[in-house]
Amino acid sequence: MNKAEFIKAFAEKANFTQKDAGIAFDAMAATIADVLKKGEKIQIAGFGTYEVKTRAAREGINPLTKAKVKIPACKVPNFKFGNSFKDIIQ
């Protein structure tokens, strides 16, 4: 399912127009990004947790030259589904 298909399905479930559902989706994504930029965590009961994790520096290999390269530490967004949401899927 791509973004357009998701917005269409969301609009039908929420009884929104597709335009309103698109605006709501974009606002939600922007809000999540803003909160994560601040280094804060978002916990939504029954759904999951968004947070920023730090990936440690490591050594990698360039697949073309087989030379070893240093990959610096970085921050990555992470999402973990809650147990009650996982139970719905199983």
HTML snippet that shows the backbone in 3Dmol.js (N, CA, C, O; Angstrom):
<script src="https://3Dmol.org/build/3Dmol-min.js"></script>
<div id="view" style="width:600px;height:400px;position:relative"></div>
<script>
const pdb = `
ATOM      1  N   MET A   1       0.855  -1.174   0.000  1.00  0.00           N
ATOM      2  CA  MET A   1       0.000   0.000   0.000  1.00  0.00           C
ATOM      3  C   MET A   1       0.902   1.239   0.000  1.00  0.00           C
ATOM      4  O   MET A   1       1.814   1.354   0.818  1.00  0.00           O
ATOM      5  N   ASN A   2       0.635   2.148  -0.916  1.00  0.00           N
ATOM      6  CA  ASN A   2       1.404   3.392  -0.949  1.00  0.00           C
ATOM      7  C   ASN A   2       0.648   4.493  -0.198  1.00  0.00           C
ATOM      8  O   ASN A   2      -0.434   4.255   0.339  1.00  0.00           O
ATOM      9  N   LYS A   3       1.226   5.698  -0.165  1.00  0.00           N
ATOM     10  CA  LYS A   3       0.637   6.799   0.601  1.00  0.00           C
ATOM     11  C   LYS A   3      -0.769   7.147   0.111  1.00  0.00           C
ATOM     12  O   LYS A   3      -1.671   7.341   0.926  1.00  0.00           O
ATOM     13  N   ALA A   4      -0.970   7.226  -1.184  1.00  0.00           N
ATOM     14  CA  ALA A   4      -2.277   7.588  -1.735  1.00  0.00           C
ATOM     15  C   ALA A   4      -3.338   6.545  -1.371  1.00  0.00           C
ATOM     16  O   ALA A   4      -4.463   6.898  -1.016  1.00  0.00           O
ATOM     17  N   GLU A   5      -2.981   5.274  -1.461  1.00  0.00           N
ATOM     18  CA  GLU A   5      -3.913   4.213  -1.095  1.00  0.00           C
ATOM     19  C   GLU A   5      -4.227   4.251   0.399  1.00  0.00           C
ATOM     20  O   GLU A   5      -5.366   4.033   0.813  1.00  0.00           O
ATOM     21  N   PHE A   6      -3.197   4.531   1.203  1.00  0.00           N
ATOM     22  CA  PHE A   6      -3.406   4.636   2.646  1.00  0.00           C
ATOM     23  C   PHE A   6      -4.348   5.782   2.985  1.00  0.00           C
ATOM     24  O   PHE A   6      -5.259   5.624   3.798  1.00  0.00           O
ATOM     25  N   ILE A   7      -4.131   6.928   2.367  1.00  0.00           N
ATOM     26  CA  ILE A   7      -4.973   8.097   2.633  1.00  0.00           C
ATOM     27  C   ILE A   7      -6.417   7.823   2.210  1.00  0.00           C
ATOM     28  O   ILE A   7      -7.354   8.234   2.894  1.00  0.00           O
ATOM     29  N   LYS A   8      -6.594   7.141   1.102  1.00  0.00           N
ATOM     30  CA  LYS A   8      -7.950   6.801   0.654  1.00  0.00           C
ATOM     31  C   LYS A   8      -8.643   5.887   1.668  1.00  0.00           C
ATOM     32  O   LYS A   8      -9.800   6.115   2.019  1.00  0.00           O
ATOM     33  N   ALA A   9      -7.941   4.858   2.136  1.00  0.00           N
ATOM     34  CA  ALA A   9      -8.508   3.929   3.124  1.00  0.00           C
ATOM     35  C   ALA A   9      -8.780   4.646   4.445  1.00  0.00           C
ATOM     36  O   ALA A   9      -9.806   4.412   5.084  1.00  0.00           O
ATOM     37  N   PHE A  10      -7.867   5.511   4.849  1.00  0.00           N
ATOM     38  CA  PHE A  10      -8.027   6.286   6.080  1.00  0.00           C
ATOM     39  C   PHE A  10      -9.239   7.202   5.984  1.00  0.00           C
ATOM     40  O   PHE A  10     -10.011   7.314   6.936  1.00  0.00           O
ATOM     41  N   ALA A  11      -9.408   7.849   4.852  1.00  0.00           N
ATOM     42  CA  ALA A  11     -10.541   8.753   4.640  1.00  0.00           C
ATOM     43  C   ALA A  11     -11.864   7.998   4.735  1.00  0.00           C
ATOM     44  O   ALA A  11     -12.828   8.501   5.312  1.00  0.00           O
ATOM     45  N   GLU A  12     -11.910   6.809   4.178  1.00  0.00           N
ATOM     46  CA  GLU A  12     -13.137   6.011   4.231  1.00  0.00           C
ATOM     47  C   GLU A  12     -13.470   5.586   5.662  1.00  0.00           C
ATOM     48  O   GLU A  12     -14.630   5.641   6.071  1.00  0.00           O
ATOM     49  N   LYS A  13     -12.454   5.163   6.426  1.00  0.00           N
ATOM     50  CA  LYS A  13     -12.686   4.723   7.807  1.00  0.00           C
ATOM     51  C   LYS A  13     -13.089   5.883   8.705  1.00  0.00           C
ATOM     52  O   LYS A  13     -13.954   5.727   9.567  1.00  0.00           O
ATOM     53  N   ALA A  14     -12.468   7.051   8.511  1.00  0.00           N
ATOM     54  CA  ALA A  14     -12.713   8.201   9.388  1.00  0.00           C
ATOM     55  C   ALA A  14     -13.856   9.075   8.887  1.00  0.00           C
ATOM     56  O   ALA A  14     -14.214  10.055   9.539  1.00  0.00           O
ATOM     57  N   ASN A  15     -14.426   8.734   7.748  1.00  0.00           N
ATOM     58  CA  ASN A  15     -15.491   9.534   7.140  1.00  0.00           C
ATOM     59  C   ASN A  15     -15.008  10.963   6.844  1.00  0.00           C
ATOM     60  O   ASN A  15     -15.722  11.939   7.075  1.00  0.00           O
ATOM     61  N   PHE A  16     -13.770  11.054   6.326  1.00  0.00           N
ATOM     62  CA  PHE A  16     -13.165  12.325   5.904  1.00  0.00           C
ATOM     63  C   PHE A  16     -13.160  12.360   4.386  1.00  0.00           C
ATOM     64  O   PHE A  16     -13.335  11.337   3.725  1.00  0.00           O
ATOM     65  N   THR A  17     -12.957  13.553   3.848  1.00  0.00           N
ATOM     66  CA  THR A  17     -12.652  13.629   2.422  1.00  0.00           C
ATOM     67  C   THR A  17     -11.203  13.198   2.269  1.00  0.00           C
ATOM     68  O   THR A  17     -10.446  13.213   3.239  1.00  0.00           O
ATOM     69  N   GLN A  18     -10.813  12.817   1.065  1.00  0.00           N
ATOM     70  CA  GLN A  18      -9.418  12.427   0.849  1.00  0.00           C
ATOM     71  C   GLN A  18      -8.486  13.611   1.088  1.00  0.00           C
ATOM     72  O   GLN A  18      -7.365  13.437   1.565  1.00  0.00           O
ATOM     73  N   LYS A  19      -8.951  14.812   0.756  1.00  0.00           N
ATOM     74  CA  LYS A  19      -8.130  16.000   0.977  1.00  0.00           C
ATOM     75  C   LYS A  19      -7.885  16.207   2.473  1.00  0.00           C
ATOM     76  O   LYS A  19      -6.756  16.467   2.889  1.00  0.00           O
ATOM     77  N   ASP A  20      -8.951  16.090   3.285  1.00  0.00           N
ATOM     78  CA  ASP A  20      -8.805  16.258   4.725  1.00  0.00           C
ATOM     79  C   ASP A  20      -7.935  15.159   5.327  1.00  0.00           C
ATOM     80  O   ASP A  20      -7.128  15.425   6.218  1.00  0.00           O
ATOM     81  N   ALA A  21      -8.091  13.941   4.851  1.00  0.00           N
ATOM     82  CA  ALA A  21      -7.273  12.837   5.341  1.00  0.00           C
ATOM     83  C   ALA A  21      -5.802  13.061   4.998  1.00  0.00           C
ATOM     84  O   ALA A  21      -4.922  12.763   5.806  1.00  0.00           O
ATOM     85  N   GLY A  22      -5.536  13.584   3.802  1.00  0.00           N
ATOM     86  CA  GLY A  22      -4.161  13.895   3.401  1.00  0.00           C
ATOM     87  C   GLY A  22      -3.557  14.973   4.277  1.00  0.00           C
ATOM     88  O   GLY A  22      -2.392  14.886   4.665  1.00  0.00           O
ATOM     89  N   ILE A  23      -4.351  15.997   4.593  1.00  0.00           N
ATOM     90  CA  ILE A  23      -3.878  17.077   5.468  1.00  0.00           C
ATOM     91  C   ILE A  23      -3.586  16.524   6.867  1.00  0.00           C
ATOM     92  O   ILE A  23      -2.570  16.861   7.473  1.00  0.00           O
ATOM     93  N   ALA A  24      -4.484  15.676   7.371  1.00  0.00           N
ATOM     94  CA  ALA A  24      -4.292  15.084   8.697  1.00  0.00           C
ATOM     95  C   ALA A  24      -3.045  14.200   8.729  1.00  0.00           C
ATOM     96  O   ALA A  24      -2.279  14.237   9.692  1.00  0.00           O
ATOM     97  N   PHE A  25      -2.844  13.413   7.685  1.00  0.00           N
ATOM     98  CA  PHE A  25      -1.669  12.541   7.620  1.00  0.00           C
ATOM     99  C   PHE A  25      -0.388  13.360   7.585  1.00  0.00           C
ATOM    100  O   PHE A  25       0.557  13.066   8.316  1.00  0.00           O
ATOM    101  N   ASP A  26      -0.351  14.384   6.742  1.00  0.00           N
ATOM    102  CA  ASP A  26       0.845  15.226   6.645  1.00  0.00           C
ATOM    103  C   ASP A  26       1.128  15.943   7.964  1.00  0.00           C
ATOM    104  O   ASP A  26       2.287  16.083   8.356  1.00  0.00           O
ATOM    105  N   ALA A  27       0.069  16.402   8.658  1.00  0.00           N
ATOM    106  CA  ALA A  27       0.238  17.067   9.947  1.00  0.00           C
ATOM    107  C   ALA A  27       0.789  16.092  10.979  1.00  0.00           C
ATOM    108  O   ALA A  27       1.659  16.450  11.773  1.00  0.00           O
ATOM    109  N   MET A  28       0.282  14.855  10.970  1.00  0.00           N
ATOM    110  CA  MET A  28       0.772  13.849  11.907  1.00  0.00           C
ATOM    111  C   MET A  28       2.248  13.544  11.661  1.00  0.00           C
ATOM    112  O   MET A  28       3.038  13.488  12.603  1.00  0.00           O
ATOM    113  N   ALA A  29       2.618  13.349  10.403  1.00  0.00           N
ATOM    114  CA  ALA A  29       4.011  13.041  10.065  1.00  0.00           C
ATOM    115  C   ALA A  29       4.932  14.199  10.444  1.00  0.00           C
ATOM    116  O   ALA A  29       6.028  13.970  10.956  1.00  0.00           O
ATOM    117  N   ALA A  30       4.502  15.437  10.200  1.00  0.00           N
ATOM    118  CA  ALA A  30       5.308  16.611  10.544  1.00  0.00           C
ATOM    119  C   ALA A  30       5.453  16.739  12.056  1.00  0.00           C
ATOM    120  O   ALA A  30       6.528  17.086  12.544  1.00  0.00           O
ATOM    121  N   THR A  31       4.395  16.465  12.797  1.00  0.00           N
ATOM    122  CA  THR A  31       4.446  16.549  14.256  1.00  0.00           C
ATOM    123  C   THR A  31       5.394  15.500  14.823  1.00  0.00           C
ATOM    124  O   THR A  31       6.182  15.796  15.721  1.00  0.00           O
ATOM    125  N   ILE A  32       5.324  14.288  14.309  1.00  0.00           N
ATOM    126  CA  ILE A  32       6.235  13.234  14.753  1.00  0.00           C
ATOM    127  C   ILE A  32       7.679  13.641  14.478  1.00  0.00           C
ATOM    128  O   ILE A  32       8.542  13.482  15.341  1.00  0.00           O
ATOM    129  N   ALA A  33       7.946  14.162  13.290  1.00  0.00           N
ATOM    130  CA  ALA A  33       9.304  14.586  12.939  1.00  0.00           C
ATOM    131  C   ALA A  33       9.791  15.698  13.863  1.00  0.00           C
ATOM    132  O   ALA A  33      10.941  15.677  14.303  1.00  0.00           O
ATOM    133  N   ASP A  34       8.926  16.672  14.162  1.00  0.00           N
ATOM    134  CA  ASP A  34       9.312  17.786  15.041  1.00  0.00           C
ATOM    135  C   ASP A  34       9.654  17.296  16.441  1.00  0.00           C
ATOM    136  O   ASP A  34      10.640  17.733  17.034  1.00  0.00           O
ATOM    137  N   VAL A  35       8.840  16.392  16.967  1.00  0.00           N
ATOM    138  CA  VAL A  35       9.085  15.869  18.319  1.00  0.00           C
ATOM    139  C   VAL A  35      10.381  15.063  18.349  1.00  0.00           C
ATOM    140  O   VAL A  35      11.168  15.195  19.286  1.00  0.00           O
ATOM    141  N   LEU A  36      10.611  14.232  17.337  1.00  0.00           N
ATOM    142  CA  LEU A  36      11.834  13.435  17.297  1.00  0.00           C
ATOM    143  C   LEU A  36      13.073  14.310  17.120  1.00  0.00           C
ATOM    144  O   LEU A  36      14.133  13.991  17.657  1.00  0.00           O
ATOM    145  N   LYS A  37      12.951  15.415  16.367  1.00  0.00           N
ATOM    146  CA  LYS A  37      14.076  16.343  16.210  1.00  0.00           C
ATOM    147  C   LYS A  37      14.518  16.908  17.544  1.00  0.00           C
ATOM    148  O   LYS A  37      15.704  17.152  17.763  1.00  0.00           O
ATOM    149  N   LYS A  38      13.555  17.115  18.440  1.00  0.00           N
ATOM    150  CA  LYS A  38      13.850  17.643  19.778  1.00  0.00           C
ATOM    151  C   LYS A  38      14.479  16.585  20.676  1.00  0.00           C
ATOM    152  O   LYS A  38      14.915  16.895  21.784  1.00  0.00           O
ATOM    153  N   GLY A  39      14.529  15.348  20.213  1.00  0.00           N
ATOM    154  CA  GLY A  39      15.090  14.262  20.998  1.00  0.00           C
ATOM    155  C   GLY A  39      14.098  13.638  21.956  1.00  0.00           C
ATOM    156  O   GLY A  39      14.483  12.866  22.834  1.00  0.00           O
ATOM    157  N   GLU A  40      12.830  13.962  21.799  1.00  0.00           N
ATOM    158  CA  GLU A  40      11.796  13.418  22.674  1.00  0.00           C
ATOM    159  C   GLU A  40      11.248  12.112  22.112  1.00  0.00           C
ATOM    160  O   GLU A  40      11.471  11.772  20.950  1.00  0.00           O
ATOM    161  N   LYS A  41      10.533  11.395  22.956  1.00  0.00           N
ATOM    162  CA  LYS A  41       9.954  10.104  22.617  1.00  0.00           C
ATOM    163  C   LYS A  41       8.430  10.263  22.563  1.00  0.00           C
ATOM    164  O   LYS A  41       7.860  11.029  23.340  1.00  0.00           O
ATOM    165  N   ILE A  42       7.773   9.546  21.653  1.00  0.00           N
ATOM    166  CA  ILE A  42       6.314   9.571  21.553  1.00  0.00           C
ATOM    167  C   ILE A  42       5.800   8.173  21.848  1.00  0.00           C
ATOM    168  O   ILE A  42       6.147   7.218  21.152  1.00  0.00           O
ATOM    169  N   GLN A  43       4.966   8.050  22.887  1.00  0.00           N
ATOM    170  CA  GLN A  43       4.361   6.764  23.221  1.00  0.00           C
ATOM    171  C   GLN A  43       2.853   6.888  23.021  1.00  0.00           C
ATOM    172  O   GLN A  43       2.196   7.712  23.658  1.00  0.00           O
ATOM    173  N   ILE A  44       2.321   6.066  22.136  1.00  0.00           N
ATOM    174  CA  ILE A  44       0.886   6.054  21.877  1.00  0.00           C
ATOM    175  C   ILE A  44       0.356   4.707  22.375  1.00  0.00           C
ATOM    176  O   ILE A  44       0.624   3.662  21.782  1.00  0.00           O
ATOM    177  N   ALA A  45      -0.397   4.751  23.471  1.00  0.00           N
ATOM    178  CA  ALA A  45      -0.906   3.524  24.085  1.00  0.00           C
ATOM    179  C   ALA A  45      -1.730   2.732  23.072  1.00  0.00           C
ATOM    180  O   ALA A  45      -2.570   3.285  22.362  1.00  0.00           O
ATOM    181  N   GLY A  46      -1.473   1.440  23.021  1.00  0.00           N
ATOM    182  CA  GLY A  46      -2.205   0.565  22.119  1.00  0.00           C
ATOM    183  C   GLY A  46      -1.698   0.592  20.688  1.00  0.00           C
ATOM    184  O   GLY A  46      -2.213  -0.131  19.835  1.00  0.00           O
ATOM    185  N   PHE A  47      -0.693   1.418  20.411  1.00  0.00           N
ATOM    186  CA  PHE A  47      -0.164   1.503  19.052  1.00  0.00           C
ATOM    187  C   PHE A  47       1.331   1.244  19.027  1.00  0.00           C
ATOM    188  O   PHE A  47       1.779   0.246  18.463  1.00  0.00           O
ATOM    189  N   GLY A  48       2.119   2.145  19.641  1.00  0.00           N
ATOM    190  CA  GLY A  48       3.557   1.948  19.630  1.00  0.00           C
ATOM    191  C   GLY A  48       4.323   3.147  20.118  1.00  0.00           C
ATOM    192  O   GLY A  48       3.751   4.103  20.643  1.00  0.00           O
ATOM    193  N   THR A  49       5.650   3.084  19.935  1.00  0.00           N
ATOM    194  CA  THR A  49       6.557   4.116  20.425  1.00  0.00           C
ATOM    195  C   THR A  49       7.502   4.563  19.312  1.00  0.00           C
ATOM    196  O   THR A  49       8.142   3.747  18.648  1.00  0.00           O
ATOM    197  N   TYR A  50       7.568   5.884  19.128  1.00  0.00           N
ATOM    198  CA  TYR A  50       8.542   6.492  18.223  1.00  0.00           C
ATOM    199  C   TYR A  50       9.670   7.052  19.081  1.00  0.00           C
ATOM    200  O   TYR A  50       9.417   7.682  20.107  1.00  0.00           O
ATOM    201  N   GLU A  51      10.907   6.827  18.668  1.00  0.00           N
ATOM    202  CA  GLU A  51      12.038   7.417  19.377  1.00  0.00           C
ATOM    203  C   GLU A  51      13.237   7.509  18.443  1.00  0.00           C
ATOM    204  O   GLU A  51      13.255   6.918  17.363  1.00  0.00           O
ATOM    205  N   VAL A  52      14.240   8.267  18.889  1.00  0.00           N
ATOM    206  CA  VAL A  52      15.473   8.395  18.131  1.00  0.00           C
ATOM    207  C   VAL A  52      16.522   7.539  18.823  1.00  0.00           C
ATOM    208  O   VAL A  52      16.737   7.664  20.029  1.00  0.00           O
ATOM    209  N   LYS A  53      17.169   6.679  18.067  1.00  0.00           N
ATOM    210  CA  LYS A  53      18.237   5.844  18.615  1.00  0.00           C
ATOM    211  C   LYS A  53      19.556   6.273  17.995  1.00  0.00           C
ATOM    212  O   LYS A  53      19.603   6.769  16.869  1.00  0.00           O
ATOM    213  N   THR A  54      20.618   6.072  18.746  1.00  0.00           N
ATOM    214  CA  THR A  54      21.953   6.400  18.250  1.00  0.00           C
ATOM    215  C   THR A  54      22.611   5.123  17.751  1.00  0.00           C
ATOM    216  O   THR A  54      22.729   4.138  18.480  1.00  0.00           O
ATOM    217  N   ARG A  55      23.027   5.160  16.518  1.00  0.00           N
ATOM    218  CA  ARG A  55      23.729   4.022  15.924  1.00  0.00           C
ATOM    219  C   ARG A  55      25.223   4.268  16.129  1.00  0.00           C
ATOM    220  O   ARG A  55      25.730   5.323  15.747  1.00  0.00           O
ATOM    221  N   ALA A  56      25.923   3.324  16.718  1.00  0.00           N
ATOM    222  CA  ALA A  56      27.341   3.477  17.030  1.00  0.00           C
ATOM    223  C   ALA A  56      28.187   3.534  15.756  1.00  0.00           C
ATOM    224  O   ALA A  56      27.801   3.024  14.704  1.00  0.00           O
ATOM    225  N   ALA A  57      29.344   4.166  15.887  1.00  0.00           N
ATOM    226  CA  ALA A  57      30.301   4.184  14.775  1.00  0.00           C
ATOM    227  C   ALA A  57      30.766   2.748  14.537  1.00  0.00           C
ATOM    228  O   ALA A  57      30.887   1.957  15.472  1.00  0.00           O
ATOM    229  N   ARG A  58      31.021   2.435  13.286  1.00  0.00           N
ATOM    230  CA  ARG A  58      31.442   1.075  12.970  1.00  0.00           C
ATOM    231  C   ARG A  58      32.297   1.084  11.712  1.00  0.00           C
ATOM    232  O   ARG A  58      32.438   2.104  11.038  1.00  0.00           O
ATOM    233  N   GLU A  59      32.854  -0.060  11.420  1.00  0.00           N
ATOM    234  CA  GLU A  59      33.680  -0.184  10.225  1.00  0.00           C
ATOM    235  C   GLU A  59      32.901  -0.985   9.187  1.00  0.00           C
ATOM    236  O   GLU A  59      32.339  -2.037   9.493  1.00  0.00           O
ATOM    237  N   GLY A  60      32.873  -0.484   7.973  1.00  0.00           N
ATOM    238  CA  GLY A  60      32.189  -1.171   6.889  1.00  0.00           C
ATOM    239  C   GLY A  60      33.158  -1.474   5.767  1.00  0.00           C
ATOM    240  O   GLY A  60      34.342  -1.147   5.849  1.00  0.00           O
ATOM    241  N   ILE A  61      32.653  -2.098   4.721  1.00  0.00           N
ATOM    242  CA  ILE A  61      33.476  -2.437   3.560  1.00  0.00           C
ATOM    243  C   ILE A  61      32.804  -1.893   2.313  1.00  0.00           C
ATOM    244  O   ILE A  61      31.621  -2.144   2.082  1.00  0.00           O
ATOM    245  N   ASN A  62      33.551  -1.151   1.509  1.00  0.00           N
ATOM    246  CA  ASN A  62      33.051  -0.657   0.237  1.00  0.00           C
ATOM    247  C   ASN A  62      32.912  -1.869  -0.684  1.00  0.00           C
ATOM    248  O   ASN A  62      33.905  -2.542  -0.960  1.00  0.00           O
ATOM    249  N   PRO A  63      31.695  -2.164  -1.168  1.00  0.00           N
ATOM    250  CA  PRO A  63      31.515  -3.376  -1.972  1.00  0.00           C
ATOM    251  C   PRO A  63      32.241  -3.344  -3.318  1.00  0.00           C
ATOM    252  O   PRO A  63      32.534  -4.397  -3.885  1.00  0.00           O
ATOM    253  N   LEU A  64      32.531  -2.157  -3.831  1.00  0.00           N
ATOM    254  CA  LEU A  64      33.227  -2.082  -5.120  1.00  0.00           C
ATOM    255  C   LEU A  64      34.721  -2.305  -4.981  1.00  0.00           C
ATOM    256  O   LEU A  64      35.319  -3.069  -5.739  1.00  0.00           O
ATOM    257  N   THR A  65      35.327  -1.625  -3.998  1.00  0.00           N
ATOM    258  CA  THR A  65      36.785  -1.676  -3.861  1.00  0.00           C
ATOM    259  C   THR A  65      37.247  -2.646  -2.780  1.00  0.00           C
ATOM    260  O   THR A  65      38.436  -2.953  -2.691  1.00  0.00           O
ATOM    261  N   LYS A  66      36.328  -3.125  -1.968  1.00  0.00           N
ATOM    262  CA  LYS A  66      36.623  -3.993  -0.826  1.00  0.00           C
ATOM    263  C   LYS A  66      37.483  -3.302   0.224  1.00  0.00           C
ATOM    264  O   LYS A  66      38.030  -3.955   1.112  1.00  0.00           O
ATOM    265  N   ALA A  67      37.602  -1.986   0.121  1.00  0.00           N
ATOM    266  CA  ALA A  67      38.368  -1.218   1.106  1.00  0.00           C
ATOM    267  C   ALA A  67      37.524  -1.003   2.355  1.00  0.00           C
ATOM    268  O   ALA A  67      36.305  -0.847   2.274  1.00  0.00           O
ATOM    269  N   LYS A  68      38.183  -0.997   3.508  1.00  0.00           N
ATOM    270  CA  LYS A  68      37.486  -0.746   4.767  1.00  0.00           C
ATOM    271  C   LYS A  68      37.242   0.754   4.899  1.00  0.00           C
ATOM    272  O   LYS A  68      38.117   1.566   4.599  1.00  0.00           O
ATOM    273  N   VAL A  69      36.043   1.109   5.352  1.00  0.00           N
ATOM    274  CA  VAL A  69      35.700   2.515   5.560  1.00  0.00           C
ATOM    275  C   VAL A  69      35.096   2.666   6.946  1.00  0.00           C
ATOM    276  O   VAL A  69      34.436   1.764   7.461  1.00  0.00           O
ATOM    277  N   LYS A  70      35.338   3.828   7.534  1.00  0.00           N
ATOM    278  CA  LYS A  70      34.755   4.115   8.839  1.00  0.00           C
ATOM    279  C   LYS A  70      33.399   4.770   8.635  1.00  0.00           C
ATOM    280  O   LYS A  70      33.273   5.751   7.902  1.00  0.00           O
ATOM    281  N   ILE A  71      32.389   4.221   9.290  1.00  0.00           N
ATOM    282  CA  ILE A  71      31.041   4.777   9.228  1.00  0.00           C
ATOM    283  C   ILE A  71      30.809   5.490  10.552  1.00  0.00           C
ATOM    284  O   ILE A  71      30.843   4.856  11.607  1.00  0.00           O
ATOM    285  N   PRO A  72      30.572   6.808  10.513  1.00  0.00           N
ATOM    286  CA  PRO A  72      30.428   7.550  11.768  1.00  0.00           C
ATOM    287  C   PRO A  72      29.122   7.225  12.491  1.00  0.00           C
ATOM    288  O   PRO A  72      28.174   6.714  11.896  1.00  0.00           O
ATOM    289  N   ALA A  73      29.096   7.529  13.771  1.00  0.00           N
ATOM    290  CA  ALA A  73      27.877   7.359  14.556  1.00  0.00           C
ATOM    291  C   ALA A  73      26.808   8.294  14.008  1.00  0.00           C
ATOM    292  O   ALA A  73      27.126   9.362  13.486  1.00  0.00           O
ATOM    293  N   CYS A  74      25.550   7.900  14.124  1.00  0.00           N
ATOM    294  CA  CYS A  74      24.462   8.740  13.642  1.00  0.00           C
ATOM    295  C   CYS A  74      23.197   8.448  14.429  1.00  0.00           C
ATOM    296  O   CYS A  74      23.108   7.447  15.141  1.00  0.00           O
ATOM    297  N   LYS A  75      22.231   9.326  14.293  1.00  0.00           N
ATOM    298  CA  LYS A  75      20.943   9.146  14.945  1.00  0.00           C
ATOM    299  C   LYS A  75      19.941   8.682  13.895  1.00  0.00           C
ATOM    300  O   LYS A  75      19.920   9.197  12.777  1.00  0.00           O
ATOM    301  N   VAL A  76      19.111   7.706  14.260  1.00  0.00           N
ATOM    302  CA  VAL A  76      18.118   7.167  13.340  1.00  0.00           C
ATOM    303  C   VAL A  76      16.752   7.099  14.022  1.00  0.00           C
ATOM    304  O   VAL A  76      16.676   6.784  15.210  1.00  0.00           O
ATOM    305  N   PRO A  77      15.664   7.390  13.287  1.00  0.00           N
ATOM    306  CA  PRO A  77      14.342   7.249  13.876  1.00  0.00           C
ATOM    307  C   PRO A  77      13.991   5.765  14.009  1.00  0.00           C
ATOM    308  O   PRO A  77      14.401   4.941  13.192  1.00  0.00           O
ATOM    309  N   ASN A  78      13.229   5.446  15.048  1.00  0.00           N
ATOM    310  CA  ASN A  78      12.873   4.062  15.292  1.00  0.00           C
ATOM    311  C   ASN A  78      11.415   3.997  15.738  1.00  0.00           C
ATOM    312  O   ASN A  78      10.942   4.873  16.462  1.00  0.00           O
ATOM    313  N   PHE A  79      10.711   2.964  15.305  1.00  0.00           N
ATOM    314  CA  PHE A  79       9.336   2.750  15.745  1.00  0.00           C
ATOM    315  C   PHE A  79       9.199   1.315  16.209  1.00  0.00           C
ATOM    316  O   PHE A  79       9.646   0.385  15.537  1.00  0.00           O
ATOM    317  N   LYS A  80       8.572   1.142  17.373  1.00  0.00           N
ATOM    318  CA  LYS A  80       8.323  -0.199  17.896  1.00  0.00           C
ATOM    319  C   LYS A  80       6.835  -0.319  18.189  1.00  0.00           C
ATOM    320  O   LYS A  80       6.279   0.473  18.950  1.00  0.00           O
ATOM    321  N   PHE A  81       6.188  -1.319  17.578  1.00  0.00           N
ATOM    322  CA  PHE A  81       4.768  -1.539  17.816  1.00  0.00           C
ATOM    323  C   PHE A  81       4.542  -2.012  19.240  1.00  0.00           C
ATOM    324  O   PHE A  81       5.363  -2.738  19.800  1.00  0.00           O
ATOM    325  N   GLY A  82       3.431  -1.601  19.819  1.00  0.00           N
ATOM    326  CA  GLY A  82       3.036  -2.047  21.150  1.00  0.00           C
ATOM    327  C   GLY A  82       2.482  -3.465  21.094  1.00  0.00           C
ATOM    328  O   GLY A  82       2.062  -3.939  20.038  1.00  0.00           O
ATOM    329  N   ASN A  83       2.486  -4.136  22.245  1.00  0.00           N
ATOM    330  CA  ASN A  83       2.024  -5.532  22.298  1.00  0.00           C
ATOM    331  C   ASN A  83       0.558  -5.678  21.905  1.00  0.00           C
ATOM    332  O   ASN A  83       0.196  -6.642  21.231  1.00  0.00           O
ATOM    333  N   SER A  84      -0.290  -4.740  22.314  1.00  0.00           N
ATOM    334  CA  SER A  84      -1.712  -4.871  21.975  1.00  0.00           C
ATOM    335  C   SER A  84      -1.926  -4.737  20.469  1.00  0.00           C
ATOM    336  O   SER A  84      -2.828  -5.365  19.915  1.00  0.00           O
ATOM    337  N   PHE A  85      -1.102  -3.921  19.803  1.00  0.00           N
ATOM    338  CA  PHE A  85      -1.207  -3.802  18.346  1.00  0.00           C
ATOM    339  C   PHE A  85      -0.687  -5.076  17.676  1.00  0.00           C
ATOM    340  O   PHE A  85      -1.257  -5.546  16.692  1.00  0.00           O
ATOM    341  N   LYS A  86       0.392  -5.623  18.216  1.00  0.00           N
ATOM    342  CA  LYS A  86       0.941  -6.864  17.678  1.00  0.00           C
ATOM    343  C   LYS A  86      -0.080  -7.995  17.770  1.00  0.00           C
ATOM    344  O   LYS A  86      -0.185  -8.824  16.866  1.00  0.00           O
ATOM    345  N   ASP A  87      -0.843  -8.019  18.888  1.00  0.00           N
ATOM    346  CA  ASP A  87      -1.848  -9.060  19.085  1.00  0.00           C
ATOM    347  C   ASP A  87      -2.947  -9.004  18.027  1.00  0.00           C
ATOM    348  O   ASP A  87      -3.507 -10.039  17.669  1.00  0.00           O
ATOM    349  N   ILE A  88      -3.264  -7.809  17.522  1.00  0.00           N
ATOM    350  CA  ILE A  88      -4.279  -7.666  16.483  1.00  0.00           C
ATOM    351  C   ILE A  88      -3.839  -8.363  15.203  1.00  0.00           C
ATOM    352  O   ILE A  88      -4.655  -8.972  14.511  1.00  0.00           O
ATOM    353  N   ILE A  89      -2.567  -8.276  14.892  1.00  0.00           N
ATOM    354  CA  ILE A  89      -2.024  -8.821  13.650  1.00  0.00           C
ATOM    355  C   ILE A  89      -1.953 -10.345  13.697  1.00  0.00           C
ATOM    356  O   ILE A  89      -2.138 -10.998  12.670  1.00  0.00           O
ATOM    357  N   GLN A  90      -1.694 -10.912  14.850  1.00  0.00           N
ATOM    358  CA  GLN A  90      -1.489 -12.367  14.945  1.00  0.00           C
ATOM    359  C   GLN A  90      -2.746 -13.135  14.927  1.00  0.00           C
ATOM    360  O   GLN A  90      -2.720 -14.363  14.999  1.00  0.00           O
TER     361      GLN A  90
END
`;
const viewer = $3Dmol.createViewer("view");
viewer.addModel(pdb, "pdb");
viewer.setStyle({}, {cartoon: {color: "spectrum"}});
viewer.zoomTo();
viewer.render();
</script>
